């Protein structure tokens, strides 16, 4: 891997908010593509952050900082992307479910999906099943991403799945968040489970091609 990409990856891993944009600019000046910067720099760094969090070396505040690193870098990356890349893989409706106001993971997922060719319809936090169903109908999206961190709110996933079925919408639902699991995914009738935000691009590409 090129040294400039390694530097971006390391900046994300080390939560270097002040330095990440300059390092991304270096990559762009070298002719490295925006998507390569995202996959080998930003996403790879986030994968390490996620691993450190799981191992107890990083904490919630560190995840927030990692998200801020992404926020700093993505506007510059987006400005250099080919307009034809935007939305070419279809639309994804994202939301944190009713009763839950956590959004860090959802926001990172949205940024990664948007940078990888998906058009993201982000409904925000504490979103009712009806609003999600309506957004899917209105946008024509075939993919839905639900974030839930509070175990008391997992029933909202089933509300969305059932609501889509009742409305005759064939959108596929992926779930993620601290209290979610593959078992919960199966119990709620969802189509995919992501252990962390970095897996989102692969998961939605798989669902899109299924």
TAPEQUI-V962482 format. One record per residue. N is the residue number from 0. RES is the residue in one small letter. PHI is phi in whole degrees, -180 to 180 (NA if undefined). BURIAL is 1 if it has 16 or more other ideal C-beta (glycine too) atoms within 10 Angstrom, else 0. Layout:
BEGIN
N|RES|PHI|BURIAL, N|RES|PHI|BURIAL
END
This chain:
BEGIN
0|x|NA|0, 1|x|-63|0, 2|x|-59|0, 3|x|-66|1, 4|x|-71|1, 5|x|-60|0, 6|x|-65|1, 7|x|-65|1, 8|x|-57|1, 9|x|-66|1, 10|x|-62|1, 11|x|-67|1, 12|x|-60|1, 13|x|-95|1, 14|x|60|1, 15|x|-88|1, 16|x|-62|1, 17|x|-71|0, 18|x|-100|0, 19|x|-66|1, 20|x|-66|1, 21|x|-63|0, 22|x|-68|1, 23|x|-64|1, 24|x|-62|0, 25|x|-60|1, 26|x|-62|1, 27|x|-63|1, 28|x|-66|0, 29|x|-84|0, 30|x|89|0, 31|x|-75|1, 32|x|-70|1, 33|x|-55|1, 34|x|-67|0, 35|x|-70|0, 36|x|-62|1, 37|x|-68|1, 38|x|-72|1, 39|x|-92|1, 40|x|-107|1, 41|x|-63|1, 42|x|-65|1, 43|x|-64|1, 44|x|-66|1, 45|x|-65|1, 46|x|-62|1, 47|x|-67|1, 48|x|-60|1, 49|x|-61|1, 50|x|-66|0, 51|x|-65|1, 52|x|-66|1, 53|x|-64|0, 54|x|-85|0, 55|x|84|0, 56|x|-86|0, 57|x|-113|1, 58|x|-122|0, 59|x|-56|0, 60|x|-60|0, 61|x|-70|0, 62|x|-64|1, 63|x|-62|0, 64|x|-62|1, 65|x|-63|1, 66|x|-63|1, 67|x|-68|0, 68|x|-59|1, 69|x|-63|1, 70|x|-59|0, 71|x|-70|1, 72|x|-83|1, 73|x|-65|1, 74|x|-58|0, 75|x|-65|1, 76|x|-64|1, 77|x|-61|0, 78|x|-64|0, 79|x|-105|0, 80|x|-79|1, 81|x|-67|0, 82|x|-55|0, 83|x|-70|0, 84|x|-76|1, 85|x|-70|0, 86|x|74|0, 87|x|-68|0, 88|x|-99|1, 89|x|103|1, 90|x|-102|1, 91|x|-127|1, 92|x|-89|1, 93|x|-113|1, 94|x|-163|1, 95|x|-90|1, 96|x|-68|1, 97|x|-51|1, 98|x|88|0, 99|x|-124|1, 100|x|-114|0, 101|x|-79|1, 102|x|-140|1, 103|x|-60|1, 104|x|-61|1, 105|x|-60|1, 106|x|-65|1, 107|x|-66|1, 108|x|-58|1, 109|x|-60|1, 110|x|-66|1, 111|x|-66|1, 112|x|-65|1, 113|x|-61|1, 114|x|-76|1, 115|x|-108|1, 116|x|98|1, 117|x|-97|1, 118|x|-94|0, 119|x|-103|1, 120|x|-108|1, 121|x|-94|1, 122|x|-89|1, 123|x|92|0, 124|x|-115|1, 125|x|53|1, 126|x|-103|1, 127|x|-72|1, 128|x|-61|1, 129|x|-60|0, 130|x|-66|1, 131|x|-66|1, 132|x|-60|1, 133|x|-63|0, 134|x|-66|1, 135|x|-64|1, 136|x|-63|0, 137|x|-70|0, 138|x|-89|0, 139|x|78|0, 140|x|-64|1, 141|x|-106|1, 142|x|-133|1, 143|x|-133|1, 144|x|-116|1, 145|x|-114|1, 146|x|-108|1, 147|x|-150|1, 148|x|-106|1, 149|x|-94|1, 150|x|-62|0, 151|x|-72|0, 152|x|-107|1, 153|x|-64|1, 154|x|-62|0, 155|x|-66|1, 156|x|-63|1, 157|x|-63|0, 158|x|-60|1, 159|x|-69|1, 160|x|-59|1, 161|x|-66|0, 162|x|-64|1, 163|x|-65|1, 164|x|-63|0, 165|x|-62|0, 166|x|-82|0, 167|x|75|0, 168|x|-101|0, 169|x|-95|0, 170|x|-66|1, 171|x|-96|1, 172|x|-112|1, 173|x|-114|1, 174|x|-123|1, 175|x|-162|1, 176|x|134|1, 177|x|-56|0, 178|x|-95|0, 179|x|-92|1, 180|x|-161|0, 181|x|-63|0, 182|x|-63|0, 183|x|-64|1, 184|x|-55|1, 185|x|-68|0, 186|x|-65|0, 187|x|-88|1, 188|x|80|0, 189|x|-78|1, 190|x|-103|1, 191|x|-159|1, 192|x|-128|1, 193|x|-113|1, 194|x|-73|0, 195|x|-151|1, 196|x|-63|1, 197|x|-64|1, 198|x|-77|1, 199|x|-59|1, 200|x|-60|1, 201|x|-62|0, 202|x|-62|1, 203|x|-73|1, 204|x|-67|1, 205|x|-65|0, 206|x|-65|1, 207|x|-63|0, 208|x|-94|0, 209|x|-69|0
END
